[in-house]
């Protein structure tokens, strides 16, 4: 799960730290376009997908908008896809990469 929390806020006890990424919301408000529980990456039947968890500003996968306006949505992830959290001009962009043994 990818989301945000204030730097003074403790992590929820039900969230597994090794599978969760929190972007800290400092006083300057740089994470204001990211929901507390924004999106999750799921793996099923050998395929990966991003699930927008009904965020306000949505998530983009390889230029395709999924979710936003608290509607949620899902998009397939492919190796090297870019995931943008929040608005299209967000500074929070990640490259999805699949590693094989």
C-alpha positions in Angstrom: 0.0 0.0 0.0 1.2 3.5 -0.8 -0.2 6.4 1.3 0.8 9.3 3.5 0.9 10.2 7.1 2.1 13.1 9.2 5.7 12.9 10.5 4.3 13.0 14.0 1.8 10.2 13.4 2.5 6.6 14.3 2.0 3.9 11.8 -1.1 1.7 12.1 -0.5 -1.6 13.8 -2.5 -3.5 11.2 -0.2 -2.4 8.3 2.8 -4.5 7.5 5.9 -2.3 7.4 7.7 -4.4 4.8 4.9 -4.0 2.2 3.9 -0.4 2.9 5.3 2.9 1.7 4.4 6.1 3.5 5.2 9.5 2.3 5.6 11.8 5.3 3.5 14.9 5.3 5.6 17.7 6.7 4.3 21.1 7.6 5.0 22.4 4.1 2.1 20.3 2.6 4.0 18.7 -0.2 2.0 15.5 0.0 -1.4 17.2 -0.1 -2.4 15.3 -3.3 -1.9 11.9 -1.8 -4.6 10.1 0.2 -3.8 8.3 3.5 -4.4 5.0 1.8 -3.9 5.9 -1.8 -3.2 2.8 -3.8 -1.9 -0.8 -3.6 0.1 -3.0 -5.9 -1.4 -6.5 -6.2 0.0 -9.7 -7.6 -2.3 -12.4 -8.8 -1.9 -15.3 -11.3 1.5 -14.0 -12.3 0.2 -10.5 -13.1 0.7 -7.2 -11.3 -1.9 -4.4 -11.0 -2.3 -1.1 -9.3 -5.5 -0.6 -7.3 -6.5 3.0 -6.5 -8.1 2.8 -3.1 -10.7 5.5 -3.8 -8.2 8.3 -3.6 -9.2 11.9 -4.2 -6.7 12.8 -6.9 -6.2 9.4 -8.5 -3.3 7.4 -9.8 -1.8 7.2 -13.2 -0.2 4.0 -14.7 1.8 4.5 -17.9 -0.1 7.6 -18.7 -3.6 6.1 -18.0 -5.6 7.5 -15.2 -7.2 5.1 -12.8 -9.3 6.1 -9.9 -9.7 9.6 -8.5 -12.7 11.5 -7.2 -13.0 8.7 -4.6 -14.2 6.2 -7.2 -11.3 3.8 -7.1 -10.1 1.8 -10.1 -7.5 -0.8 -11.2 -4.9 -0.9 -14.0 -2.5 -3.6 -15.1 1.2 -3.0 -14.4 3.9 -4.0 -16.9 7.6 -4.0 -16.4 9.0 -0.4 -16.6 5.6 1.2 -16.2 5.6 4.6 -14.5 3.2 5.0 -11.5 2.2 8.6 -10.7 0.5 9.2 -7.3 -1.9 12.1 -7.2 -2.2 14.7 -9.9 -0.5 14.4 -13.3 2.0 17.0 -12.3 2.8 15.2 -9.0 6.4 14.9 -7.9 5.7 11.4 -6.7 6.4 9.1 -9.6 7.7 5.5 -9.4 9.1 3.1 -12.0 7.7 -0.4 -11.6 10.3 -3.1 -12.3 10.0 -6.8 -12.2 13.0 -8.7 -10.9 13.4 -12.4 -11.7 15.6 -14.9 -9.9 
